[in-house]
Amino acid sequence: MRTTLRSASIRSARIRIRLRRFAAAEEGMSTAEYAIGTVAAAAFGAVLYGVVTGDSIVDALTGIIDKALNTAI
């Protein structure tokens, strides 16, 4: 019986150690990672804005709307 209690105590201690390590884990981005992520998001936004405001997208959407409005029922 003592052996069972002792092994349970050891397992319990190991679990507590793992939980402490998990809780103390570093979360989030560091300053450098945050700066790179911000620049990447801004660049993606700029590219997306350029694509959406480009003539090809406007022409394509206009064509779709014209086709939908001029369809015979």
Buried (B, 14 or more C-beta within 10 A) or exposed (E): EEEEEEEEEEEEEEEEEEEEEEEEEEEEEEEEEEEEEEEEEEEEEEEEEEEEEEEEEEEEEEEEEEEEEEEEE
